[in-house]
Amino acid sequence: MRTRVWFPLTGLLAWLCCLRLGPVQGEKVLVFPADGSQWLSMKILVKELGRRGHEVTVLVPESSMLIQGSDSFKTEVYKVPYTQAELDKNFNMFKEGLFDQQPGLADLFVNVNRLLIFTTPQVVSCEALLDNEPLMTKLGREGFDMMLTDPFLPCGSILV
């Protein structure tokens, strides 16, 4: 009988403790998104953070599929060792034949290869960012309060 009272009481106590916490103070936010459809979802959050008064900086490779600037946030563009045409060609190879037929067991290997082809520019982009010493030094001096990154690739976690 006592255990039935104990669990709701513990939950109530935890809830009351959470009420004492103040809002999160993250004035300066650094955003390192993954290019592609992941950015479309993240962009909504990034724009809302900017609208609410946060100083948001988004890291953007100079050749990008979908990441573009906005009035809601500042962008920091960095050089990558591939052109926009090469990126577009890579994406077209990824989507080529993707939805033409029902996938079979042999298609598993083809789709894994397509995924590797698709993610290669993003890995190269990450390496270019991390090797960009002037930009990395500038970002370190900025004193960001928090970082928003996409777990699709681990580059954002490396930056932290």
OpenMM code with the backbone's topology and positions (N, CA, C; nanometers):
from openmm import Vec3, app, unit

residues = "MET ARG THR ARG VAL TRP PHE PRO LEU THR GLY LEU LEU ALA TRP LEU CYS CYS LEU ARG LEU GLY PRO VAL GLN GLY GLU LYS VAL LEU VAL PHE PRO ALA ASP GLY SER GLN TRP LEU SER MET LYS ILE LEU VAL LYS GLU LEU GLY ARG ARG GLY HIS GLU VAL THR VAL LEU VAL PRO GLU SER SER MET LEU ILE GLN GLY SER ASP SER PHE LYS THR GLU VAL TYR LYS VAL PRO TYR THR GLN ALA GLU LEU ASP LYS ASN PHE ASN MET PHE LYS GLU GLY LEU PHE ASP GLN GLN PRO GLY LEU ALA ASP LEU PHE VAL ASN VAL ASN ARG LEU LEU ILE PHE THR THR PRO GLN VAL VAL SER CYS GLU ALA LEU LEU ASP ASN GLU PRO LEU MET THR LYS LEU GLY ARG GLU GLY PHE ASP MET MET LEU THR ASP PRO PHE LEU PRO CYS GLY SER ILE LEU VAL".split()
positions = [
    Vec3(0.0810, -0.1191, 0.0000),
    Vec3(0.0000, 0.0000, 0.0000),
    Vec3(0.0858, 0.1261, 0.0000),
    Vec3(0.1950, 0.1239, 0.0730),
    Vec3(0.2798, 0.2417, 0.0809),
    Vec3(0.3448, 0.2752, -0.0535),
    Vec3(0.3804, 0.1750, -0.1348),
    Vec3(0.4452, 0.2011, -0.2628),
    Vec3(0.3521, 0.2740, -0.3590),
    Vec3(0.2230, 0.2511, -0.3488),
    Vec3(0.1284, 0.3210, -0.4360),
    Vec3(0.1277, 0.4700, -0.4078),
    Vec3(0.1464, 0.5099, -0.2863),
    Vec3(0.1481, 0.6510, -0.2500),
    Vec3(0.2849, 0.7110, -0.2829),
    Vec3(0.3904, 0.6323, -0.2662),
    Vec3(0.5263, 0.6813, -0.2831),
    Vec3(0.5543, 0.7292, -0.4266),
    Vec3(0.5144, 0.6515, -0.5314),
    Vec3(0.5450, 0.6887, -0.6692),
    Vec3(0.4760, 0.8181, -0.7124),
    Vec3(0.3457, 0.8378, -0.6853),
    Vec3(0.2856, 0.9654, -0.7223),
    Vec3(0.3460, 1.0822, -0.6446),
    Vec3(0.3824, 1.0604, -0.5213),
    Vec3(0.4429, 1.1658, -0.4411),
    Vec3(0.5798, 1.2043, -0.4977),
    Vec3(0.6575, 1.1059, -0.5412),
    Vec3(0.7877, 1.1325, -0.6015),
    Vec3(0.7708, 1.2098, -0.7317),
    Vec3(0.6766, 1.1702, -0.8135),
    Vec3(0.6494, 1.2409, -0.9391),
    Vec3(0.6075, 1.3842, -0.9156),
    Vec3(0.5231, 1.4068, -0.8156),
    Vec3(0.4782, 1.5416, -0.7822),
    Vec3(0.5958, 1.6261, -0.7349),
    Vec3(0.6825, 1.5679, -0.6536),
    Vec3(0.7989, 1.6391, -0.6031),
    Vec3(0.8930, 1.6771, -0.7194),
    Vec3(0.9154, 1.5851, -0.8122),
    Vec3(1.0001, 1.6138, -0.9284),
    Vec3(0.9388, 1.7239, -1.0134),
    Vec3(0.8087, 1.7198, -1.0313),
    Vec3(0.7392, 1.8216, -1.1096),
    Vec3(0.7513, 1.9576, -1.0435),
    Vec3(0.7365, 1.9650, -0.9134),
    Vec3(0.7496, 2.0907, -0.8405),
    Vec3(0.8917, 2.1463, -0.8508),
    Vec3(0.9912, 2.0585, -0.8489),
    Vec3(1.1310, 2.1023, -0.8649),
    Vec3(1.1524, 2.1625, -1.0036),
    Vec3(1.0896, 2.1053, -1.1048),
    Vec3(1.1031, 2.1573, -1.2407),
    Vec3(1.0418, 2.2968, -1.2527),
    Vec3(0.9386, 2.3244, -1.1760),
    Vec3(0.8766, 2.4563, -1.1793),
    Vec3(0.9723, 2.5641, -1.1289),
    Vec3(1.0652, 2.5276, -1.0441),
    Vec3(1.1606, 2.6229, -0.9886),
    Vec3(1.2682, 2.6624, -1.0897),
    Vec3(1.2861, 2.5822, -1.1945),
    Vec3(1.3877, 2.6120, -1.2938),
    Vec3(1.3440, 2.7308, -1.3788),
    Vec3(1.4378, 2.8158, -1.4118),
    Vec3(1.4088, 2.9300, -1.4972),
    Vec3(1.4199, 2.8903, -1.6430),
    Vec3(1.3929, 2.9849, -1.7307),
    Vec3(1.4060, 2.9555, -1.8730),
    Vec3(1.5529, 2.9380, -1.9111),
    Vec3(1.5759, 2.8651, -2.0181),
    Vec3(1.7115, 2.8436, -2.0669),
    Vec3(1.7617, 2.9741, -2.1272),
    Vec3(1.8818, 3.0128, -2.0905),
    Vec3(1.9403, 3.1357, -2.1413),
    Vec3(2.0468, 3.1008, -2.2449),
    Vec3(2.0113, 3.1020, -2.3696),
    Vec3(2.1047, 3.0725, -2.4785),
    Vec3(2.0997, 3.1860, -2.5778),
    Vec3(2.1623, 3.2969, -2.5440),
    Vec3(2.1548, 3.4161, -2.6284),
    Vec3(2.2176, 3.3933, -2.7656),
    Vec3(2.3390, 3.3386, -2.7693),
    Vec3(2.4107, 3.3187, -2.8956),
    Vec3(2.4098, 3.1700, -2.9308),
    Vec3(2.3553, 3.1397, -3.0483),
    Vec3(2.3375, 3.0009, -3.0908),
    Vec3(2.4156, 2.9768, -3.2200),
    Vec3(2.4987, 2.8728, -3.2197),
    Vec3(2.5692, 2.8297, -3.3400),
    Vec3(2.4952, 2.7090, -3.3961),
    Vec3(2.4674, 2.7130, -3.5263),
    Vec3(2.3925, 2.6045, -3.5905),
    Vec3(2.4793, 2.5410, -3.6982),
    Vec3(2.4967, 2.4098, -3.6873),
    Vec3(2.5663, 2.3347, -3.7914),
    Vec3(2.4698, 2.2293, -3.8441),
    Vec3(2.3983, 2.2617, -3.9524),
    Vec3(2.2990, 2.1674, -4.0055),
    Vec3(2.3593, 2.0694, -4.1044),
    Vec3(2.2901, 1.9591, -4.1234),
    Vec3(2.3212, 1.8676, -4.2338),
    Vec3(2.2430, 1.9183, -4.3544),
    Vec3(2.3081, 1.9215, -4.4696),
    Vec3(2.2426, 1.9701, -4.5903),
    Vec3(2.1407, 1.8674, -4.6377),
    Vec3(2.0359, 1.9140, -4.6979),
    Vec3(1.9321, 1.8260, -4.7487),
    Vec3(1.8012, 1.8476, -4.6739),
    Vec3(1.7175, 1.7463, -4.6756),
    Vec3(1.5851, 1.7604, -4.6146),
    Vec3(1.5927, 1.7827, -4.4644),
    Vec3(1.7038, 1.7396, -4.4013),
    Vec3(1.7188, 1.7639, -4.2582),
    Vec3(1.7175, 1.9138, -4.2306),
    Vec3(1.7765, 1.9924, -4.3195),
    Vec3(1.7800, 2.1365, -4.3013),
    Vec3(1.6398, 2.1970, -4.3077),
    Vec3(1.5541, 2.1430, -4.3928),
    Vec3(1.4188, 2.1977, -4.4053),
    Vec3(1.3445, 2.1918, -4.2719),
    Vec3(1.3645, 2.0842, -4.1975),
    Vec3(1.3011, 2.0727, -4.0657),
    Vec3(1.3692, 2.1627, -3.9637),
    Vec3(1.5014, 2.1671, -3.9669),
    Vec3(1.5762, 2.2468, -3.8702),
    Vec3(1.5572, 2.3965, -3.8926),
    Vec3(1.5375, 2.4365, -4.0184),
    Vec3(1.5248, 2.5789, -4.0525),
    Vec3(1.4075, 2.6433, -3.9787),
    Vec3(1.3008, 2.5699, -3.9590),
    Vec3(1.1842, 2.6231, -3.8872),
    Vec3(1.2240, 2.6628, -3.7452),
    Vec3(1.2973, 2.5757, -3.6779),
    Vec3(1.3436, 2.6026, -3.5418),
    Vec3(1.4425, 2.7191, -3.5401),
    Vec3(1.5351, 2.7214, -3.6356),
    Vec3(1.6366, 2.8267, -3.6417),
    Vec3(1.5715, 2.9634, -3.6619),
    Vec3(1.4754, 2.9711, -3.7524),
    Vec3(1.4057, 3.0983, -3.7752),
    Vec3(1.3289, 3.1426, -3.6509),
    Vec3(1.2682, 3.0488, -3.5812),
    Vec3(1.1940, 3.0827, -3.4591),
    Vec3(1.2882, 3.1333, -3.3499),
    Vec3(1.4058, 3.0718, -3.3376),
    Vec3(1.5042, 3.1207, -3.2404),
    Vec3(1.5434, 3.2646, -3.2722),
    Vec3(1.5661, 3.2945, -3.4007),
    Vec3(1.5984, 3.4310, -3.4420),
    Vec3(1.4841, 3.5259, -3.4142),
    Vec3(1.3622, 3.4815, -3.4382),
    Vec3(1.2441, 3.5653, -3.4141),
    Vec3(1.2288, 3.5983, -3.2659),
    Vec3(1.2715, 3.5060, -3.1811),
    Vec3(1.2596, 3.5271, -3.0362),
    Vec3(1.3775, 3.6034, -2.9765),
    Vec3(1.4638, 3.6558, -3.0617),
    Vec3(1.5701, 3.7428, -3.0142),
    Vec3(1.7056, 3.6798, -2.9933),
    Vec3(1.7208, 3.5534, -3.0249),
    Vec3(1.8518, 3.4902, -3.0127),
    Vec3(1.9398, 3.5327, -3.1302),
    Vec3(2.0684, 3.5443, -3.1064),
    Vec3(2.1640, 3.5739, -3.2115),
    Vec3(2.2093, 3.4403, -3.2694),
    Vec3(2.1579, 3.4068, -3.3873),
    Vec3(2.1791, 3.2755, -3.4474),
    Vec3(2.2769, 3.2866, -3.5644),
    Vec3(2.3782, 3.2006, -3.5644),
    Vec3(2.4749, 3.1922, -3.6738),
    Vec3(2.4697, 3.0510, -3.7305),
    Vec3(2.4472, 3.0420, -3.8614),
    Vec3(2.4383, 2.9130, -3.9297),
    Vec3(2.5624, 2.8946, -4.0160),
    Vec3(2.6304, 2.7817, -3.9998),
    Vec3(2.7464, 2.7479, -4.0814),
    Vec3(2.6980, 2.6884, -4.2135),
    Vec3(2.7413, 2.7489, -4.3245),
    Vec3(2.6926, 2.7092, -4.4562),
    Vec3(2.8104, 2.6814, -4.5496),
    Vec3(2.8158, 2.5617, -4.6103),
    Vec3(2.9197, 2.5388, -4.7107),
    Vec3(2.8902, 2.6234, -4.8344),
    Vec3(2.9957, 2.6689, -4.9037),
    Vec3(2.9741, 2.7570, -5.0192),
    Vec3(2.8950, 2.6888, -5.1306),
    Vec3(2.9003, 2.5565, -5.1396),
    Vec3(2.8168, 2.4807, -5.2327),
    Vec3(2.7181, 2.4010, -5.1485),
    Vec3(2.5910, 2.4346, -5.1609),
    Vec3(2.4896, 2.3736, -5.0753),
    Vec3(2.3643, 2.3425, -5.1550),
    Vec3(2.2956, 2.2352, -5.1173),
    Vec3(2.1716, 2.1995, -5.1859),
    Vec3(2.0569, 2.2907, -5.1427),
    Vec3(2.0397, 2.3066, -5.0127),
    Vec3(1.9212, 2.3769, -4.9627),
    Vec3(1.9490, 2.4886, -4.8622),
    Vec3(2.0648, 2.4909, -4.8004),
    Vec3(2.0901, 2.5892, -4.6954),
    Vec3(2.1192, 2.7246, -4.7584),
    Vec3(2.0379, 2.8213, -4.7226),
    Vec3(2.0542, 2.9575, -4.7732),
    Vec3(2.0366, 3.0550, -4.6576),
    Vec3(2.0769, 3.1781, -4.6807),
    Vec3(2.0648, 3.2816, -4.5793),
    Vec3(1.9201, 3.3234, -4.5562),
    Vec3(1.9013, 3.4023, -4.4527),
    Vec3(1.7690, 3.4515, -4.4160),
    Vec3(1.7861, 3.5779, -4.3328),
    Vec3(1.6827, 3.6567, -4.3221),
    Vec3(1.6850, 3.7738, -4.2342),
    Vec3(1.6793, 3.7329, -4.0878),
    Vec3(1.6381, 3.6094, -4.0608),
    Vec3(1.6211, 3.5617, -3.9231),
    Vec3(1.7516, 3.5203, -3.8576),
    Vec3(1.8567, 3.4966, -3.9377),
    Vec3(1.9824, 3.4502, -3.8815),
    Vec3(2.0996, 3.4953, -3.9680),
    Vec3(2.2177, 3.4923, -3.9074),
    Vec3(2.3420, 3.5275, -3.9756),
    Vec3(2.4035, 3.3981, -4.0306),
    Vec3(2.4684, 3.4065, -4.1451),
    Vec3(2.5361, 3.2887, -4.1993),
    Vec3(2.6869, 3.3106, -4.1992),
    Vec3(2.7578, 3.2033, -4.1824),
    Vec3(2.9036, 3.2019, -4.1921),
    Vec3(2.9360, 3.0988, -4.2995),
    Vec3(2.9730, 3.1472, -4.4184),
    Vec3(2.9992, 3.0599, -4.5330),
    Vec3(3.1457, 3.0173, -4.5302),
    Vec3(3.1686, 2.8873, -4.5527),
    Vec3(3.3054, 2.8366, -4.5572),
    Vec3(3.3287, 2.7603, -4.6870),
    Vec3(3.4538, 2.7627, -4.7319),
    Vec3(3.4913, 2.6986, -4.8582),
    Vec3(3.4908, 2.5467, -4.8455),
    Vec3(3.4498, 2.4828, -4.9556),
    Vec3(3.4529, 2.3365, -4.9647),
    Vec3(3.5228, 2.2989, -5.0951),
    Vec3(3.5851, 2.1809, -5.1008),
    Vec3(3.6613, 2.1430, -5.2208),
    Vec3(3.5783, 2.0804, -5.3330),
    Vec3(3.4540, 2.1226, -5.3469),
    Vec3(3.3710, 2.0755, -5.4574),
    Vec3(3.2814, 2.1898, -5.5029),
    Vec3(3.2377, 2.1820, -5.6279),
    Vec3(3.1549, 2.2878, -5.6853),
    Vec3(3.0066, 2.2547, -5.6688),
    Vec3(2.9246, 2.3537, -5.6968),
    Vec3(2.7801, 2.3322, -5.6925),
    Vec3(2.7390, 2.2285, -5.7970),
    Vec3(2.8024, 2.2321, -5.9131),
    Vec3(2.7703, 2.1347, -6.0196),
    Vec3(2.8043, 1.9929, -5.9742),
    Vec3(2.9175, 1.9741, -5.9070),
    Vec3(2.9549, 1.8418, -5.8574),
    Vec3(2.8570, 1.7941, -5.7504),
    Vec3(2.8136, 1.8852, -5.6653),
    Vec3(2.7166, 1.8498, -5.5618),
    Vec3(2.5834, 1.8085, -5.6241),
    Vec3(2.5379, 1.8855, -5.7228),
    Vec3(2.4122, 1.8524, -5.7918),
    Vec3(2.4216, 1.7173, -5.8625),
    Vec3(2.5353, 1.6907, -5.9255),
    Vec3(2.5561, 1.5621, -5.9945),
    Vec3(2.5509, 1.4476, -5.8928),
    Vec3(2.6137, 1.4675, -5.7785),
    Vec3(2.6149, 1.3677, -5.6718),
    Vec3(2.4731, 1.3386, -5.6239),
    Vec3(2.3942, 1.4431, -5.6050),
    Vec3(2.2563, 1.4248, -5.5588),
    Vec3(2.1719, 1.3532, -5.6642),
    Vec3(2.1920, 1.3880, -5.7890),
    Vec3(2.1169, 1.3215, -5.8964),
    Vec3(2.1517, 1.1728, -5.9039),
    Vec3(2.2785, 1.1382, -5.8801),
    Vec3(2.3181, 0.9964, -5.8767),
    Vec3(2.2500, 0.9253, -5.7594),
    Vec3(2.2343, 0.9953, -5.6491),
    Vec3(2.1693, 0.9371, -5.5305),
    Vec3(2.0231, 0.9044, -5.5574),
    Vec3(1.9524, 0.9968, -5.6187),
    Vec3(1.8081, 0.9760, -5.6373),
    Vec3(1.7735, 0.8970, -5.7630),
    Vec3(1.8715, 0.8767, -5.8504),
    Vec3(1.8491, 0.8048, -5.9761),
    Vec3(1.7989, 0.6628, -5.9498),
    Vec3(1.6826, 0.6325, -5.9976),
    Vec3(1.6264, 0.4992, -5.9855),
    Vec3(1.5816, 0.4604, -5.8459),
    Vec3(1.5808, 0.5545, -5.7549),
    Vec3(1.5484, 0.5237, -5.6154),
    Vec3(1.4034, 0.4770, -5.5978),
    Vec3(1.3124, 0.5355, -5.6757),
    Vec3(1.1707, 0.5042, -5.6580),
    Vec3(1.1104, 0.4336, -5.7797),
    Vec3(1.1942, 0.3789, -5.8665),
    Vec3(1.1448, 0.3168, -5.9888),
    Vec3(1.0778, 0.1817, -5.9676),
    Vec3(1.1223, 0.1055, -5.8695),
    Vec3(1.0692, -0.0289, -5.8494),
    Vec3(1.0686, -0.0649, -5.7019),
    Vec3(1.0000, -0.1746, -5.6704),
    Vec3(1.0006, -0.2240, -5.5329),
    Vec3(1.1408, -0.2711, -5.4981),
    Vec3(1.1919, -0.2319, -5.3836),
    Vec3(1.3275, -0.2756, -5.3485),
    Vec3(1.3326, -0.4245, -5.3177),
    Vec3(1.4366, -0.4881, -5.3654),
    Vec3(1.4615, -0.6288, -5.3368),
    Vec3(1.5841, -0.6412, -5.2487),
    Vec3(1.6219, -0.7633, -5.2184),
    Vec3(1.7371, -0.7872, -5.1317),
    Vec3(1.8659, -0.7336, -5.1946),
    Vec3(1.8820, -0.7516, -5.3254),
    Vec3(2.0026, -0.7024, -5.3929),
    Vec3(2.0090, -0.5504, -5.3918),
    Vec3(1.8921, -0.4860, -5.3875),
    Vec3(1.8887, -0.3394, -5.3859),
    Vec3(1.9414, -0.2819, -5.2549),
    Vec3(1.9474, -0.3621, -5.1517),
    Vec3(2.0010, -0.3148, -5.0242),
    Vec3(2.1434, -0.2627, -5.0432),
    Vec3(2.2259, -0.3385, -5.1152),
    Vec3(2.3645, -0.2989, -5.1385),
    Vec3(2.3718, -0.1754, -5.2284),
    Vec3(2.2831, -0.1688, -5.3262),
    Vec3(2.2790, -0.0528, -5.4152),
    Vec3(2.2407, 0.0719, -5.3353),
    Vec3(2.1406, 0.0587, -5.2470),
    Vec3(2.0962, 0.1733, -5.1686),
    Vec3(2.1993, 0.2167, -5.0654),
    Vec3(2.2714, 0.1224, -5.0079),
    Vec3(2.3795, 0.1581, -4.9149),
    Vec3(2.4874, 0.2343, -4.9905),
    Vec3(2.5194, 0.1899, -5.1112),
    Vec3(2.6181, 0.2607, -5.1934),
    Vec3(2.5687, 0.4013, -5.2274),
    Vec3(2.4411, 0.4145, -5.2608),
    Vec3(2.3835, 0.5471, -5.2896),
    Vec3(2.3948, 0.6387, -5.1678),
    Vec3(2.3678, 0.5847, -5.0503),
    Vec3(2.3774, 0.6638, -4.9282),
    Vec3(2.5214, 0.7092, -4.9046),
    Vec3(2.6167, 0.6214, -4.9295),
    Vec3(2.7576, 0.6591, -4.9150),
    Vec3(2.7956, 0.7696, -5.0130),
    Vec3(2.7480, 0.7591, -5.1361),
    Vec3(2.7741, 0.8619, -5.2365),
    Vec3(2.7121, 0.9942, -5.1927),
    Vec3(2.5926, 0.9893, -5.1370),
    Vec3(2.5217, 1.1097, -5.0937),
    Vec3(2.5900, 1.1763, -4.9743),
    Vec3(2.6414, 1.0979, -4.8800),
    Vec3(2.6997, 1.1559, -4.7589),
    Vec3(2.8454, 1.1979, -4.7766),
    Vec3(2.9122, 1.1511, -4.8804),
    Vec3(3.0528, 1.1856, -4.8998),
    Vec3(3.0770, 1.3365, -4.9041),
    Vec3(3.0002, 1.4153, -4.9809),
    Vec3(3.0244, 1.5603, -4.9791),
    Vec3(3.0038, 1.6225, -4.8398),
    Vec3(2.9127, 1.5679, -4.7616),
    Vec3(2.8902, 1.6237, -4.6284),
    Vec3(3.0082, 1.5935, -4.5363),
    Vec3(3.0691, 1.4777, -4.5522),
    Vec3(3.1887, 1.4440, -4.4738),
    Vec3(3.3041, 1.5333, -4.5170),
    Vec3(3.3198, 1.5524, -4.6484),
    Vec3(3.4245, 1.6399, -4.7011),
    Vec3(3.4015, 1.7836, -4.6529),
    Vec3(3.2769, 1.8254, -4.6497),
    Vec3(3.2417, 1.9587, -4.6000),
    Vec3(3.2824, 1.9747, -4.4540),
    Vec3(3.2581, 1.8737, -4.3749),
    Vec3(3.2956, 1.8759, -4.2337),
    Vec3(3.4471, 1.8892, -4.2188),
    Vec3(3.5205, 1.8115, -4.2968),
    Vec3(3.6663, 1.8180, -4.2909),
    Vec3(3.7159, 1.9569, -4.3304),
    Vec3(3.6542, 2.0160, -4.4340),
    Vec3(3.6935, 2.1498, -4.4781),
    Vec3(3.6679, 2.2528, -4.3683),
    Vec3(3.5567, 2.2390, -4.2990),
    Vec3(3.5259, 2.3310, -4.1888),
    Vec3(3.6266, 2.3162, -4.0757),
    Vec3(3.6527, 2.1938, -4.0344),
    Vec3(3.7445, 2.1702, -3.9232),
    Vec3(3.8876, 2.2117, -3.9570),
    Vec3(3.9258, 2.2044, -4.0854),
    Vec3(4.0598, 2.2447, -4.1279),
    Vec3(4.0719, 2.3951, -4.1518),
    Vec3(3.9615, 2.4675, -4.1452),
    Vec3(3.9606, 2.6116, -4.1684),
    Vec3(3.9971, 2.6833, -4.0374),
    Vec3(4.1275, 2.6964, -4.0123),
    Vec3(4.1734, 2.7507, -3.8842),
    Vec3(4.1241, 2.8927, -3.8557),
    Vec3(4.1253, 2.9844, -3.9548),
    Vec3(4.0753, 3.1195, -3.9244),
    Vec3(3.9285, 3.1197, -3.8799),
    Vec3(3.8463, 3.0415, -3.9493),
    Vec3(3.7049, 3.0354, -3.9123),
    Vec3(3.6859, 2.9684, -3.7771),
    Vec3(3.7585, 2.8595, -3.7526),
    Vec3(3.7458, 2.7906, -3.6243),
    Vec3(3.7894, 2.8818, -3.5093),
    Vec3(3.8934, 2.9599, -3.5302),
    Vec3(3.9386, 3.0548, -3.4285),
    Vec3(3.8324, 3.1619, -3.4043),
    Vec3(3.7757, 3.2135, -3.5132),
    Vec3(3.6701, 3.3153, -3.5022),
    Vec3(3.5504, 3.2599, -3.4255),
    Vec3(3.5084, 3.1373, -3.4577),
    Vec3(3.3944, 3.0770, -3.3885),
    Vec3(3.4257, 3.0567, -3.2404),
    Vec3(3.5492, 3.0194, -3.2098),
    Vec3(3.5885, 3.0015, -3.0703),
    Vec3(3.5821, 3.1308, -2.9913),
    Vec3(3.6163, 3.2425, -3.0559),
    Vec3(3.6126, 3.3739, -2.9885),
    Vec3(3.4711, 3.4277, -2.9720),
    Vec3(3.3789, 3.3805, -3.0536),
    Vec3(3.2416, 3.4321, -3.0510),
    Vec3(3.1716, 3.4059, -2.9177),
    Vec3(3.2086, 3.3004, -2.8496),
    Vec3(3.1476, 3.2709, -2.7198),
    Vec3(3.0014, 3.2294, -2.7303),
    Vec3(2.9738, 3.1306, -2.8122),
    Vec3(2.8364, 3.0824, -2.8282),
    Vec3(2.7904, 3.0151, -2.6992),
    Vec3(2.6641, 3.0354, -2.6668),
    Vec3(2.6061, 2.9764, -2.5466),
    Vec3(2.5611, 2.8329, -2.5695),
    Vec3(2.5227, 2.8047, -2.6932),
    Vec3(2.4760, 2.6699, -2.7239),
    Vec3(2.4956, 2.6415, -2.8718),
    Vec3(2.4870, 2.5131, -2.9058),
    Vec3(2.5009, 2.4718, -3.0445),
    Vec3(2.3852, 2.3804, -3.0814),
    Vec3(2.3302, 2.4053, -3.1980),
    Vec3(2.2235, 2.3219, -3.2524),
    Vec3(2.2824, 2.2494, -3.3726),
    Vec3(2.2800, 2.1188, -3.3687),
    Vec3(2.3377, 2.0403, -3.4770),
    Vec3(2.2468, 1.9227, -3.5088),
    Vec3(2.2701, 1.8641, -3.6234),
    Vec3(2.1912, 1.7507, -3.6679),
    Vec3(2.2699, 1.6230, -3.6415),
    Vec3(2.2107, 1.5237, -3.5784),
    Vec3(2.2849, 1.4007, -3.5480),
    Vec3(2.3082, 1.3118, -3.6700),
    Vec3(2.2610, 1.3532, -3.7888),
    Vec3(2.2795, 1.2729, -3.9095),
    Vec3(2.4273, 1.2450, -3.9332),
    Vec3(2.5102, 1.3480, -3.9183),
    Vec3(2.6549, 1.3324, -3.9263),
    Vec3(2.7153, 1.3845, -3.7968),
    Vec3(2.8231, 1.3259, -3.7499),
    Vec3(2.8785, 1.3649, -3.6198),
    Vec3(2.9621, 1.4918, -3.6189),
    Vec3(2.9706, 1.5641, -3.7287),
    Vec3(3.0577, 1.6809, -3.7350),
    Vec3(3.0190, 1.7865, -3.6311),
    Vec3(2.8920, 1.8095, -3.6105),
    Vec3(2.8490, 1.9079, -3.5109),
    Vec3(2.8944, 1.8703, -3.3713),
    Vec3(2.8924, 1.7433, -3.3408),
    Vec3(2.9382, 1.6975, -3.2096),
    Vec3(3.0879, 1.7172, -3.1942),
    Vec3(3.1620, 1.7047, -3.3031),
    Vec3(3.3064, 1.7270, -3.3001),
    Vec3(3.3352, 1.8737, -3.2715),
    Vec3(3.2555, 1.9637, -3.3297),
    Vec3(3.2752, 2.1071, -3.3087),
    Vec3(3.2563, 2.1479, -3.1642),
    Vec3(3.1653, 2.0810, -3.0967),
    Vec3(3.1363, 2.1150, -2.9573),
    Vec3(3.2592, 2.0877, -2.8747),
] * unit.nanometer
topology = app.Topology()
chain = topology.addChain("A")
for resn in residues:
    res = topology.addResidue(resn, chain)
    for name in ("N", "CA", "C"):
        topology.addAtom(name, app.Element.getBySymbol(name[0]), res)
